[in-house]
Amino acid sequence: MTARPGRTPKSAMKILGTLANDGPMCPLEISERLNMAPRTVSFALKELVRRQLLRRVPNLLDMRRPMYHVNQELAKDLIQKYTDSAFRAQPSPVAWRQKA
């Protein structure tokens, strides 16, 4: 299954990028690190698991807090496409200059 950046919520892409860079986390840790509402995190995690970009793994230390791991093979292409499209969508630094 291929996911396109335009069809993936921005919150899901932020979560995917954070998990890819920082390693597995539980939803509460993700919510606190990204300053997102728990409901937003939960929705994004369900979407990413459905697309097989994340795996939900039981946390043996606390079964109430599952850990989410990134499927590096599938996520690598999507993250690259998303960051490329994000850079292209931003205006040039010249456009930010204020007129004196």
C-alpha positions in Angstrom: 0.0 0.0 0.0 1.4 3.4 -0.9 0.4 6.5 0.9 0.7 9.9 -0.7 1.7 12.9 1.3 -1.4 14.9 0.3 -3.7 12.3 1.7 -2.0 11.9 5.0 -2.9 14.3 7.9 -0.2 16.7 8.9 -0.4 15.4 12.5 0.2 11.9 11.3 3.3 13.0 9.3 4.6 14.9 12.4 4.1 11.7 14.5 5.7 9.5 11.9 8.7 11.8 11.6 9.1 12.0 15.4 8.9 8.2 15.8 11.4 7.7 12.9 13.9 10.1 14.4 13.4 9.4 18.2 12.4 5.7 18.2 9.4 3.9 19.7 7.0 5.8 22.0 3.6 5.4 23.6 0.8 7.8 22.7 1.2 9.9 25.9 4.8 10.5 25.2 4.0 11.5 21.6 1.3 13.8 22.8 3.6 15.5 25.3 6.6 15.8 22.9 4.6 17.3 20.0 2.2 19.2 22.2 -0.9 17.6 20.5 -4.2 16.6 22.0 -4.4 12.9 22.9 -7.4 12.5 20.6 -5.4 13.9 17.6 -2.5 11.5 18.4 -4.9 8.6 18.7 -6.6 9.3 15.4 -3.2 9.7 13.6 -1.8 6.5 15.1 -4.9 4.5 14.0 -4.4 5.9 10.5 -0.7 5.1 10.4 -1.3 1.6 11.7 -4.0 1.1 9.1 -1.6 2.1 6.3 1.0 -0.2 7.8 3.5 2.6 8.4 3.5 1.8 12.2 3.3 -1.3 14.3 1.6 -1.4 17.6 3.7 -3.5 20.1 2.7 -4.3 23.7 4.8 -2.6 26.3 5.9 -5.4 28.6 6.6 -2.9 31.5 3.1 -1.3 31.3 0.5 -3.1 29.2 -1.8 0.1 29.3 0.8 2.0 27.2 1.5 0.3 23.9 4.6 1.3 22.0 4.5 2.3 18.3 7.3 1.4 16.0 7.9 2.8 12.5 8.0 0.4 9.5 11.2 1.9 8.1 10.8 0.4 4.6 7.4 2.0 3.9 7.8 5.2 5.9 11.1 6.2 4.4 9.7 7.0 1.0 6.7 8.8 2.4 8.8 11.0 4.8 11.1 11.9 1.9 8.2 12.9 -0.3 6.6 14.8 2.5 9.7 16.8 3.3 10.4 17.5 -0.3 6.9 18.7 -0.9 7.0 20.8 2.3 10.2 22.6 1.1 8.7 23.2 -2.3 5.5 24.6 -0.9 7.3 27.3 1.2 7.9 30.7 -0.2 11.4 31.8 -0.9 13.3 33.6 1.9 13.3 36.7 -0.2 9.5 36.8 0.1 9.7 37.2 3.9 11.7 40.5 3.8 9.8 43.4 5.2 9.8 46.6 3.2 11.5 49.5 5.1 
